[in-house]
Amino acid sequence: MSKRQVRVKTDPELIKQLDQTASNEDLVEAVFTLRLSTKQLLAPMRVEEVTQQVLDRVSQQVGIDAKEVNIFRNIGAFVISAPPSFIRELLSEPEIASAVANHQPKQIRIPKGNA
């Protein structure tokens, strides 16, 4: 699949983590969803095939591999632990619809008062 300009919905926290990561020695974890046809969902085996094709292509382009990958075949998504350059390149792939940081900052919950 040739690259084309597509907009990937990207979590601001993921961009922040990529910007704060000092080098390709450090790893960033992110959850990616595949761009699916609006007519039908991809079959689980096809999700695995497409994911592997994209990861292989990115690996060749940046010259490094992802450290860990877990494919969620039934929902068209995968989680990955990889150097920032790998993650950034994944964001430019046409098969990718969205990306979210796997680690989110802790939020402080304010309990509701008794009214």
N, C-alpha and C positions, 0 to 999 in steps of 0.2 A: 504494500500500500504506500503510495507516495505521500510525502508530507504536504499538507496544505494548511493554510492559516485557519485554525479553529480555536474557539475560545474554550479553555478548560476552567471550570469552576474550581478555584483554588482557595483553600482555607487560609485566611491571613496568618494564623498561627504557624502553618507550615512554612510560609514565606519567611516569617520571622526566624524560625528555627534554621532554615537554610542560610539566611543572612548572618546568623550568629555562629554558625559552624565554621571553625577556623580553617580546617583542611580536609582533604579527602581521606585522612586517617580516621576522622570521626564519622560516625554513622547517624543517619536520620531515618526515622521510621514514619511511614505514611501508608494510608489506605487509598487505593485507586479504584475507581469504578470505570468499567469499559463503556464506550459509546455504543449503545445498542440500537437496533432497528426499532422504529416506533411500531412496526407491524407485528413483530414477534420477538420474544426473548431468545437469547442464544442458548442452545442446548449445553448442558454442563461440560460435555467433552469439547465442544467448540470454544467455550470460555477458556478452558485449559490450553487449547491449541493457540488461540489468539494471544493470550497472556504470554505464553512461551515465545511466540514469534516476536512480540514487542520487546520482551526482555533480552532476547538474543540480539536483536537489531541495536538496541541501546548499548548493550555490552560491546558490540563491535565498534560503535561510534565513539564511545568514550574510552575504550581500552581497559575497562575494569568490569568486574562482575558484582552483582548484588550479593550481599552476605547471606541473607535469609529471605525466603519468599513463602507465603502461604496463600494458596488460591482458594477462593470461596466460589466454587464452581456453580452452585445453585443460585447465586445472586449476582453473578457477573462482576466480581470484584476480587482484589488481592491486596494483601498487606506485605510491605517490603521493608527491609532494613538494608540501607545502601549508603555509599558516600554521596555527599551533596551534588556532585557533578552528574552522577547517575540519575538522581531524583529530578534534577533540573531538566535533563534531557528527556526523561519520561513525560514531563509536563508538556513537551512540544510534539509528542506523538499523536497522530490523528485518531487512534483507537481509544484514547483516554478522554473520558467525559468530566471527571472530577477527581480532586485529591484533597485529603484531609490529614492533618498531623495525627499520628497515632497516639501521641502523648499530648494531652491538653493540660493547661495550667489548672490548678485546683481553684475552684470557686468557693467563696465563702457564702454559706447559706444563712440568710437572716430569718430566724423563726418568726412566723406570724404571731402578732400579739393577740391576746384575747380581747375581742371587741364587745 
